[in-house]
Amino acid sequence: MLIDSDVLGRLKSDGNKRMTKIVWNFSGADSHILTDIRGRGGDDDEVVIEHAFPSCLSCIETDIQLENPDTHRGMRLTALWDTGSTNSCVANAVADLLELNGGRDADVVTQADGVISCPVVIGNMRIEDMLFERKSLLSVPLVGGRNPSVIIGMDVIGMGDFSIARKGAMSVFRFSIKKSCLQP
């Protein structure tokens, strides 16, 4: 699918933009979009993420930084924005590698396995200019082909404004959050 160069030109001229990865679906096959625009905007009291992509959306993935708040050991990971997940989650393997600790377990209801018990771990999660310090994450068995290492759930999404809107031939994903919500 080709992106109209006029639409792309207008998007590129809208200030401070960077490239990121969005996965979309066209004719039943997952593909990575070639051009995605990420920007910052809004008033001084909020931080904004904005992605533009062709309208055939399969899922929204964002590169994040996750680190152990005690050792400051971290890594860049792919995170999935998931409005169907109550809590944000990290793959067990990543939690183990970063030695994320928390000390308690939580019961989690899953579609496939019913209720499972998962450790709650603490990590610093950075999504672009948004830093969630000492964020509680469920350490879960995320397995399979293209699964992300982190799921951004409603505990984060619900702190801000999340939208997907149509603009011409493009769809725009936008998440904004008040800076005061980012305080630990």
C-alpha positions as CSV (number, residue, x, y, z in Angstrom):
1,M,0.0,0.0,0.0
2,L,1.4,3.4,-1.0
3,I,1.1,6.4,1.2
4,D,-0.1,9.6,-0.6
5,S,3.0,11.8,-0.7
6,D,0.9,14.9,-0.2
7,V,-0.5,13.5,3.1
8,L,3.0,12.4,4.1
9,G,4.4,15.8,3.3
10,R,1.8,17.5,5.5
11,L,2.5,15.1,8.4
12,K,6.3,15.6,8.1
13,S,6.0,19.4,8.2
14,D,4.1,19.3,11.6
15,G,7.1,20.0,13.9
16,N,9.3,17.7,15.8
17,K,8.6,14.2,14.4
18,R,10.5,10.8,14.6
19,M,10.1,7.4,13.0
20,T,8.7,4.4,15.0
21,K,7.1,1.0,14.2
22,I,3.4,0.4,13.7
23,V,2.1,-3.0,12.6
24,W,-0.8,-3.0,10.3
25,N,-2.8,-5.5,8.4
26,F,-3.4,-5.3,4.7
27,S,-5.1,-8.2,2.7
28,G,-4.9,-10.5,5.7
29,A,-1.1,-10.4,6.1
30,D,0.7,-8.6,8.8
31,S,3.3,-6.1,7.5
32,H,5.4,-3.4,9.1
33,I,4.5,0.1,8.0
34,L,7.2,1.9,6.1
35,T,6.4,5.4,7.3
36,D,5.1,6.3,10.7
37,I,5.2,9.8,12.2
38,R,5.7,10.4,15.9
39,G,5.2,13.8,17.4
40,R,4.9,15.8,20.5
41,G,2.4,18.5,21.1
42,G,-0.3,19.7,23.5
43,D,0.1,22.2,26.2
44,D,3.0,22.5,28.6
45,D,1.4,20.4,31.2
46,E,1.1,17.2,29.1
47,V,3.3,14.8,27.1
48,V,1.9,13.5,23.8
49,I,2.7,10.5,21.6
50,E,1.2,10.6,18.1
51,H,1.5,8.0,15.4
52,A,0.1,8.2,11.9
53,F,-0.3,5.1,9.8
54,P,-2.4,3.6,6.9
55,S,-5.9,2.8,8.0
56,C,-5.5,-1.1,8.0
57,L,-4.5,-1.4,11.7
58,S,-3.7,-4.7,13.3
59,C,-1.9,-3.5,16.5
60,I,0.0,-0.6,17.8
61,E,3.5,-1.3,19.1
62,T,6.0,1.2,20.6
63,D,9.6,0.9,21.5
64,I,10.2,1.5,25.2
65,Q,13.0,1.4,27.8
66,L,12.5,-0.8,30.8
67,E,15.0,-0.7,33.7
68,N,15.5,-2.1,37.2
69,P,15.0,1.0,39.5
70,D,17.6,-0.3,42.0
71,T,20.5,-1.5,39.6
72,H,19.6,0.8,36.7
73,R,20.2,-2.1,34.3
74,G,17.8,-1.7,31.4
75,M,17.0,-2.6,27.9
76,R,14.9,-1.4,24.9
77,L,11.9,-3.5,24.2
78,T,8.8,-3.6,22.1
79,A,5.5,-2.9,23.9
80,L,2.0,-3.5,22.7
81,W,-0.8,-1.0,23.6
82,D,-3.6,-3.3,24.8
83,T,-6.9,-1.8,25.9
84,G,-8.1,-5.3,26.8
85,S,-5.4,-5.7,29.5
86,T,-6.3,-4.4,32.9
87,N,-2.6,-4.2,34.0
88,S,0.7,-3.6,32.2
89,C,2.8,-6.7,31.9
90,V,6.4,-7.8,31.2
91,A,7.5,-11.2,29.9
92,N,8.9,-13.5,32.7
93,A,12.2,-13.8,30.8
94,V,12.7,-10.0,30.7
95,A,11.8,-9.7,34.4
96,D,14.3,-12.4,35.2
97,L,17.0,-10.9,33.0
98,L,16.6,-7.4,34.6
99,E,16.2,-8.9,38.0
100,L,13.0,-7.0,38.6
101,N,11.6,-7.6,42.1
102,G,8.3,-6.9,43.8
103,G,7.7,-9.4,46.5
104,R,4.0,-10.3,46.0
105,D,1.8,-12.3,43.6
106,A,-1.5,-11.3,42.0
107,D,-4.2,-13.5,40.5
108,V,-4.7,-12.7,36.8
109,V,-7.7,-13.8,34.7
110,T,-6.7,-14.9,31.2
111,Q,-8.8,-15.9,28.2
112,A,-6.8,-19.1,27.6
113,D,-5.9,-20.3,31.1
114,G,-8.5,-18.9,33.4
115,V,-7.0,-17.6,36.7
116,I,-3.2,-17.8,37.1
117,S,-0.9,-16.4,39.8
118,C,1.8,-14.0,38.6
119,P,4.5,-12.1,40.4
120,V,4.2,-8.3,40.6
121,V,7.5,-6.7,39.8
122,I,8.7,-3.0,39.9
123,G,10.4,-1.3,37.0
124,N,11.1,2.1,35.5
125,M,9.3,2.2,32.2
126,R,10.0,5.0,29.6
127,I,7.7,5.5,26.7
128,E,9.3,8.3,24.6
129,D,9.3,11.3,26.9
130,M,7.0,9.6,29.5
131,L,8.8,8.1,32.5
132,F,6.7,5.8,34.7
133,E,9.0,5.4,37.8
134,R,8.7,2.4,40.0
135,K,5.8,1.1,37.9
136,S,4.1,-2.2,39.1
137,L,4.1,-4.7,36.3
138,L,2.8,-8.3,36.2
139,S,5.5,-10.8,35.2
140,V,3.6,-13.1,32.8
141,P,4.5,-16.0,30.4
142,L,4.4,-14.0,27.1
143,V,5.3,-16.6,24.5
144,G,4.9,-17.2,20.8
145,G,6.0,-15.8,17.5
146,R,5.6,-12.0,17.3
147,N,4.5,-11.3,20.9
148,P,5.9,-8.2,22.5
149,S,8.0,-8.2,25.6
150,V,5.8,-5.7,27.4
151,I,2.1,-4.9,27.3
152,I,0.9,-1.4,28.1
153,G,-2.4,-2.0,29.8
154,M,-5.3,0.1,31.1
155,D,-3.5,1.0,34.3
156,V,-1.3,3.3,32.1
157,I,-3.7,4.0,29.3
158,G,-6.4,5.1,31.8
159,M,-4.0,7.7,33.2
160,G,-4.2,9.7,30.0
161,D,-6.2,10.3,26.8
162,F,-6.0,7.5,24.2
163,S,-7.6,7.8,20.8
164,I,-7.5,6.5,17.3
165,A,-9.0,8.8,14.7
166,R,-9.2,8.9,10.9
167,K,-7.5,11.7,9.0
168,G,-8.0,11.3,5.2
169,A,-6.2,8.1,4.1
170,M,-4.4,7.8,7.4
171,S,-5.4,6.8,10.9
172,V,-3.8,8.6,13.9
173,F,-3.1,7.0,17.2
174,R,-2.6,9.6,20.0
175,F,-1.9,9.2,23.7
176,S,-1.4,12.2,26.0
177,I,-0.9,12.4,29.7
178,K,-0.6,15.2,32.2
179,K,3.0,15.6,33.6
180,S,1.6,15.4,37.1
181,C,0.4,11.8,36.4
182,L,4.0,10.8,35.8
183,Q,5.2,11.6,39.3
184,P,6.1,8.5,41.3
